[in-house]
């Protein structure tokens, strides 16, 4: 059961080796067929390259969309944790600063009472 979940998580990871290879192959085929559509002399070859290009353009769109969604989901959690850490540090700093000021005021009051 653990292997199944590991494989599933690995497929969802946009930076896994399999997804990187798939992405760069998709970009290569998309770029190649874009140039082939433009430079092809025969209409049938141009049409075939155009169909392949459109198929891979959808794949590029989907891969970018999935990568962006996963990144936003990941960074939302990370930024939330960072914001929590910064907020905690600010609260602690303010509390300690307030405590330090009260201590200084007490020392001043004792000094002026003498």
C-alpha positions in Angstrom: 0.0 0.0 0.0 2.9 2.4 0.8 4.4 1.8 -2.7 1.2 2.7 -4.3 1.0 6.1 -2.5 4.7 6.8 -3.2 4.1 6.3 -6.9 1.0 8.4 -6.8 2.8 11.3 -4.9 5.8 11.0 -7.3 3.4 11.5 -10.3 2.0 14.6 -8.7 5.4 16.1 -8.1 6.2 18.5 -10.9 9.9 18.2 -10.3 10.1 14.4 -10.4 12.5 13.0 -13.1 9.6 11.4 -15.0 7.6 14.6 -15.2 10.7 16.6 -16.2 11.5 14.2 -19.0 7.9 14.3 -20.2 7.8 18.1 -20.0 11.0 18.6 -22.1 9.9 15.9 -24.7 6.6 17.7 -25.0 8.3 21.1 -25.4 10.7 19.6 -28.0 7.9 18.0 -30.1 5.8 21.1 -29.8 8.7 23.4 -31.0 9.7 21.0 -33.8 6.2 20.6 -35.1 5.7 24.4 -34.9 8.7 24.9 -37.2 7.7 22.0 -39.4 4.2 23.5 -39.9 5.8 26.7 -41.0 8.5 25.2 -43.3 6.7 22.1 -44.7 6.2 22.1 -48.5 3.5 19.4 -48.8 0.1 20.2 -47.4 -0.4 16.7 -46.0 2.8 16.9 -44.0 1.9 20.4 -42.8 -1.5 19.3 -41.7 -0.1 16.2 -39.9 2.4 18.5 -38.1 -0.3 20.9 -37.3 -2.4 18.2 -35.7 0.5 16.9 -33.6 1.4 20.4 -32.6 -2.2 21.1 -31.5 -2.2 17.9 -29.5 1.1 18.8 -27.7 0.0 22.5 -27.3 -2.8 21.1 -25.1 -0.3 19.0 -23.3 1.9 22.0 -22.7 -1.1 24.0 -21.4 -2.1 21.2 -19.1 1.4 20.6 -17.8 1.9 24.3 -17.0 -1.5 24.5 -15.4 -0.8 21.5 -13.2 2.7 22.8 -12.3 1.2 26.2 -11.4 -1.6 24.7 -9.3 0.8 22.4 -7.4 3.2 25.3 -6.8 0.5 27.6 -5.5 -0.8 24.8 -3.3 2.7 24.1 -2.0 3.7 27.7 -1.5 0.5 28.7 0.1 1.3 26.3 3.0 4.9 27.4 3.1 4.1 31.1 3.1 1.4 30.5 5.7 4.0 28.8 7.9 6.5 31.7 7.2 3.9 34.3 8.1 3.1 32.4 11.3 6.8 32.4 12.2 7.2 36.1 11.5 4.0 36.9 13.4 5.2 34.9 16.4 8.6 36.6 16.3 7.0 40.1 16.2 4.7 39.2 19.1 7.6 37.9 21.2 9.8 40.9 20.3 7.0 43.3 21.3 6.4 41.5 24.5 10.0 41.4 25.5 10.5 45.0 24.4 7.5 46.1 26.5 8.9 44.1 29.5 12.3 45.7 29.0 10.8 49.2 28.9 8.8 48.6 32.1 12.0 47.5 33.8 13.7 50.7 32.6 10.8 52.9 33.8 10.9 51.2 37.2 14.7 51.9 37.4 14.1 55.5 36.5 11.3 55.9 39.1 13.6 54.4 41.8 16.4 56.7 40.7 14.2 59.8 40.8 12.7 58.9 44.2 16.1 58.9 45.8 
